[in-house]
Amino acid sequence: MTFITTLDVIPGRADELLNTIKVLKIPEGIKIREFLSLFGKPDFVLIFEAPDEEKAMNFILKFVAYAVPKTSLGVNVEFS
């Protein structure tokens, strides 16, 4: 399953968020596909894969001390 999370950084916590991501031990079953910094709001976008919603939620909870996350499930669109 692919999840897309936007992160609005809590003012003054950006460096802590980036340091957390750099040293974070990625949980088994989680694969980070992209971590992007944006100009404007939201501040960051994290695209990752997880086997289920529970595992995704537990992963995203690691960032709530530094940012307000909003997560959506991404679904592939098939073109013929």
C-alpha positions, 0 to 999 in steps of 0.5 A, spaced: 500 500 500 502 506 498 501 512 503 502 520 501 503 524 508 504 531 508 507 534 514 506 542 516 512 543 521 511 546 528 514 553 528 521 552 530 521 544 529 524 543 522 531 541 524 529 536 529 524 533 524 530 533 519 534 530 524 529 525 526 528 522 519 536 522 518 537 517 524 530 514 524 531 506 524 525 504 518 521 499 521 520 493 518 515 493 512 516 500 511 519 503 504 520 510 503 519 512 496 520 519 496 521 525 502 520 532 499 521 539 501 516 543 498 516 551 497 510 553 501 505 549 505 505 543 506 513 543 508 514 536 506 511 530 503 513 523 505 511 518 500 512 511 503 509 503 502 506 499 508 503 493 508 497 496 512 494 502 515 496 500 522 503 499 520 503 506 516 499 510 522 505 507 527 510 510 522 507 517 522 506 517 529 514 518 530 513 525 527 507 528 531 512 532 536 515 536 530 509 536 525 502 536 523 501 530 519 496 528 514 496 522 510 492 519 505 492 512 501 494 512 494 491 508 489 494 506 482 490 509 476 490 504 470 490 507 463 488 503 457 
